[in-house]
Amino acid sequence: MTTGLIARASVTIPAPAADVWEALVTPAAIKTYMFGATVTSDSVVGSPIAWTGEWQSRACEDKGIILQIVRERVLEFSYFSPLAGAADLPENYHIVTVHLSSDGAQQTLRRASNVLDVRGVIPCQVTVRPSRAPNPRVRSDPEGDPRVC
């Protein structure tokens, strides 16, 4: 796996930790910030995670392994996208770590990755509907571009 480079970003979200967490792990929410991709995983450490969809009119499937998951605190997974043009080898997988910390009604989402640009992997600006709504929403920015932080 690639080492050396660490890209970091954080955002404060005015929502309960449970709502932010659900937005990070619920397939319907993930679809809104992962370019419309459908995610499949059983969210168990060691299990695969896959994002399938279309990017610039090309079918794609990104993949990885769940490395750590602590409800409402930590989500860590390896990440590989064949669209990067690299071979599917361990050294071409990135590690993405998302930490969620609470300050009352606000949550701080911090993400780090050994890929230089993690903006499309986890959104920079997240809006979450209250938990009374059935599906939390995650959006990247007011314009809807998940690559913009």
URNORZI-V635892 format. One record per backbone hydrogen bond with DSSP energy under -1.0 kcal/mol. CO is the residue of the C=O (numbers start at 0). NH is the residue of the N-H. If there is no record, write none. Layout:
# URNORZI-V635892
co = {CO/CO}
nh = {NH/NH}
This chain:
# URNORZI-V635892
co = {6/8/10/12/12/15/16/17/18/19/20/21/25/26/28/29/29/30/33/37/39/43/46/48/49/50/51/52/54/57/59/61/62/63/64/65/67/69/69/72/73/74/75/75/76/78/79/80/81/86/88/89/92/93/94/95/96/97/98/100/102/105/106/107/108/109/110/111/112/117/117/129/140/144}
nh = {112/110/108/14/106/19/20/21/22/23/24/25/29/30/31/32/33/35/36/51/49/46/65/63/39/61/37/59/57/54/52/50/79/48/77/45/75/72/73/99/69/97/66/67/95/93/62/83/84/88/91/92/1/78/113/76/111/74/109/107/105/102/12/100/10/98/8/96/6/120/121/132/143/147}
